Amino acid sequence: MSQVENRLGALGLAVPTVPAPVAVYIPAVRTGAYVFTSGQLPLLDGQLLLTGKVGGEVSAEEAYDCARQCALNAIAAVKSQVDDLDSVVRVVKATVFVASTADFTGQPGVANGASELFGAAFGDAGQHARSAVGVPVLPLDAPVEVELVVEIG
């Protein structure tokens, strides 16, 4: 088991099986020294944790937890492309999309659910550039979607 998986285990988490795509794409692509993930939804055992808009039916705290699940799924997508998660030398960029009401402005706090998990899993290599983007709707009415770029050594 990798150090990354051990760190996650210490938090009571495990790298899940990569969720099946909901359309025509693959979960991740490796090119050269980089892995690019497709957007990962907050799926657990094939079901969305929640649906709806943040600031409406979904609280910021619930959306934070959704972002964390998205991050776990993104790590699973990366793992599908590499032999060992310890080969990740840097989480380069995370993009977090938050389906939110027009008056909700807490997207960065929601995105912290993903960012903090990447830091916990990868240590210093988990510190990354990030965008937190408010959008009107996401696939399947998910409240959060996360995509990731990592560098592999």
C-alpha positions as CSV (number, residue, x, y, z in Angstrom):
1,M,0.0,0.0,0.0
2,S,1.3,3.5,-0.9
3,Q,2.1,6.2,1.6
4,V,-0.8,8.2,0.1
5,E,-3.2,5.3,0.8
6,N,-1.8,5.0,4.3
7,R,-2.4,8.7,5.0
8,L,-5.9,8.4,3.7
9,G,-6.4,5.3,5.8
10,A,-5.4,7.3,8.9
11,L,-8.3,9.6,8.1
12,G,-10.7,6.7,7.9
13,L,-10.7,6.9,4.1
14,A,-9.8,4.6,1.2
15,V,-9.2,5.1,-2.5
16,P,-12.5,3.9,-4.1
17,T,-12.9,2.2,-7.3
18,V,-13.0,4.7,-10.1
19,P,-16.6,5.7,-10.8
20,A,-17.9,4.7,-14.2
21,P,-18.2,7.6,-16.6
22,V,-21.7,9.1,-17.0
23,A,-21.1,9.9,-20.7
24,V,-18.5,9.2,-23.5
25,Y,-15.1,9.9,-21.9
26,I,-12.6,8.1,-19.8
27,P,-11.9,9.0,-16.1
28,A,-8.2,10.0,-16.7
29,V,-5.6,10.4,-19.4
30,R,-1.8,10.2,-18.9
31,T,0.4,12.1,-21.3
32,G,4.1,12.3,-20.7
33,A,4.6,13.2,-17.0
34,Y,1.0,14.3,-16.4
35,V,-2.3,12.8,-15.6
36,F,-5.4,14.8,-16.3
37,T,-8.7,13.6,-14.8
38,S,-12.1,14.1,-16.2
39,G,-14.5,16.0,-13.9
40,Q,-15.3,13.8,-10.9
41,L,-18.7,13.9,-9.3
42,P,-19.5,13.2,-5.6
43,L,-20.4,9.6,-6.3
44,L,-20.1,6.9,-3.6
45,D,-21.0,3.3,-4.6
46,G,-22.5,4.6,-7.9
47,Q,-24.9,7.1,-6.2
48,L,-24.6,10.9,-5.8
49,L,-24.2,12.0,-2.2
50,L,-26.5,14.9,-2.8
51,T,-28.2,16.8,-5.6
52,G,-29.2,20.4,-5.9
53,K,-27.6,23.9,-5.6
54,V,-25.3,25.1,-3.0
55,G,-26.9,27.9,-1.2
56,G,-30.3,26.3,-1.9
57,E,-31.0,22.7,-1.2
58,V,-27.4,21.9,-0.3
59,S,-25.5,23.7,2.5
60,A,-21.9,24.9,2.2
61,E,-20.9,22.2,4.8
62,E,-22.6,19.4,2.8
63,A,-21.0,20.7,-0.4
64,Y,-17.6,20.7,1.3
65,D,-18.1,17.0,2.0
66,C,-19.2,16.5,-1.6
67,A,-15.9,18.2,-2.8
68,R,-14.0,15.8,-0.5
69,Q,-15.7,12.8,-2.2
70,C,-15.0,14.2,-5.6
71,A,-11.3,14.5,-4.6
72,L,-11.2,10.9,-3.5
73,N,-12.7,9.9,-6.9
74,A,-10.1,12.1,-8.7
75,I,-7.4,10.3,-6.7
76,A,-8.9,7.0,-7.9
77,A,-8.9,8.2,-11.5
78,V,-5.2,9.1,-11.1
79,K,-4.5,5.7,-9.6
80,S,-6.1,4.0,-12.7
81,Q,-3.2,5.6,-14.7
82,V,-0.2,5.0,-12.5
83,D,1.3,1.9,-10.8
84,D,1.7,3.7,-7.4
85,L,0.2,6.9,-6.0
86,D,3.5,7.6,-4.4
87,S,4.7,8.4,-8.0
88,V,2.7,11.6,-7.9
89,V,5.4,14.3,-7.4
90,R,3.0,17.2,-7.5
91,V,-0.7,18.0,-7.5
92,V,-0.5,20.8,-10.1
93,K,-4.0,22.2,-10.5
94,A,-7.4,21.4,-9.1
95,T,-10.5,22.9,-10.7
96,V,-13.7,22.8,-8.5
97,F,-17.1,23.6,-10.0
98,V,-19.8,24.4,-7.6
99,A,-23.4,24.4,-8.8
100,S,-24.8,27.3,-6.7
101,T,-27.5,29.8,-6.3
102,A,-27.0,33.3,-7.8
103,D,-26.3,34.8,-4.4
104,F,-23.9,32.1,-3.0
105,T,-20.3,33.4,-3.0
106,G,-18.7,30.7,-0.8
107,Q,-17.2,28.6,-3.7
108,P,-13.7,28.8,-2.2
109,G,-14.8,27.3,1.1
110,V,-16.5,24.5,-0.7
111,A,-13.4,23.8,-2.8
112,N,-11.4,23.6,0.4
113,G,-13.0,20.1,0.9
114,A,-11.0,18.9,-2.1
115,S,-7.9,21.0,-1.5
116,E,-7.5,19.9,2.1
117,L,-7.9,16.3,1.2
118,F,-5.2,16.6,-1.5
119,G,-2.9,18.1,1.1
120,A,-3.6,15.4,3.6
121,A,-3.1,12.6,1.0
122,F,0.0,13.9,-0.7
123,G,1.6,16.1,1.9
124,D,3.7,19.0,0.5
125,A,3.2,17.6,-3.0
126,G,-0.6,18.2,-2.5
127,Q,-0.2,22.0,-2.4
128,H,-1.6,23.1,-5.8
129,A,-3.0,25.9,-7.9
130,R,-6.8,26.0,-7.9
131,S,-9.9,27.6,-9.4
132,A,-13.2,27.5,-7.6
133,V,-16.0,28.3,-10.1
134,G,-19.7,28.9,-9.5
135,V,-21.9,27.4,-12.2
136,P,-25.7,27.2,-12.7
137,V,-25.9,23.4,-13.1
138,L,-23.7,20.3,-13.2
139,P,-24.2,16.8,-14.7
140,L,-26.9,14.8,-12.9
141,D,-27.7,17.9,-10.8
142,A,-24.6,17.3,-8.7
143,P,-23.6,20.1,-6.4
144,V,-19.8,19.8,-7.0
145,E,-17.4,18.5,-9.6
146,V,-13.6,18.3,-9.4
147,E,-11.0,17.9,-12.1
148,L,-7.3,17.4,-11.3
149,V,-3.9,17.6,-13.0
150,V,-1.0,15.8,-11.4
151,E,2.7,15.4,-12.3
152,I,4.1,11.9,-12.2
153,G,7.8,11.2,-11.4
